[in-house]
Amino acid sequence: MASSKRLGGGVARPRYALIGTALFGALFIAWSSQAELEQVTRAPGKVIALSRTQSVQAPDGGVVREILAREGQSVTRNQLLVRLDEAKARAALTETQGRAAALRAALARLRAEVYGTPLVFPPEVEKYTAFTTNQRQLYNRRREALESEIRALSESERLAARELALVLPLEQSGDISASEVLRLRRAVNEAQAMVTKLRNKYFQDAQAEMAKAEEDLTSVEQVLADRSAQLEHTELRAPTDGVVNLINQTTIGAVLRPGDEIMQVLPTGDDLIVEAKVRSADIGFVRTGLPASIKLDAYDYSIYGSMDGRVHYISPDALVEKTPQGDQAYYRAHILITAKRFKGDKAREVEIQPGMTATVEVITGTNTVLGYLVKPVFKTLSESLVER
């Protein structure tokens, strides 16, 4: 009897174990089919300023005369960073200013001639005494020449009219022919017409010269604006508040080509975002508006916590990056930082700066635990069943 009880108890224990295992398995399947986990797409990223790193360039080239900033220095917007030699730019500007002043002085004289007003030069031309003196003398000479010719023609008209007045009584008495009277009348009319023609030619010539001078001045003023900009470009200033990140040229006297970058300024007063590189294989699941978790590589996630973000931008086409493994295609994504979930007192130790690397986890959806477990099985079966 005792041996049969021991035998029955030995058989029952495996049965209970089997039932327990089956029950646990059923509970696990039920739980795993209901429990959901977030699906994420991971991508490496880097913290950048929303307006990106600003480049300080020499638009017109030149010779470096003075460098007033150093790497790591904080600078403010419009702060002078580099001074280039200005001798050539200033000489060109001075020459163009002289040409513009000469044309403005000529225009003042021509307008006085055309409109019959007193000759008055603009204030900015008064300091060019050589130009104003020359134009005033020319104005006086032309006026005197015109008035002299008009006086001569008026005198001829006066004499012809006087002679006509003397012969009119003789015409009535028949002592002079009618043709002679007509000749004298014609002489008076011709003298009057010559005065009118002379005045008209004077004004027409002045108007033509004025139109040409105005056209020339418009061209010179454009050149003047360019020369002024070139002189301003000899002083290179900070485009924004920030920190000098990289100085490419430190040699005084170095010759720069137009467009050469001298240094970079990393913006500090701007919003920060994370620029991530999403693999081509993952881009199908990433779209704008999706939430994301941002973990800074410089601060251990388990100790300091992370930041929340949102996908703001995805490049329309893939970019190619050269790596030791060969060309790698990726899509550029911008992640806006929406919240900082740093832990307790550790939050005060976290200082986010442009250039920091990070891992971005874009939340693309959810899946059950069971789905994660059976996915490799289904994938293997689907691939193996179609092999030849």
Helices and strands as residue ranges (DSSP letters): H 2-34, E 36-49, E 54-58, E 62-67, E 74-75, E 80-84, H 87-115, H 123-126, H 129-173, H 178-232, E 235-237, E 242-247, E 255-256, E 260-267, E 272-279, G 283-285, E 291-296, H 301-304, E 305-314, E 319-323, E 326-342, G 344-349, E 357-368, H 369-384
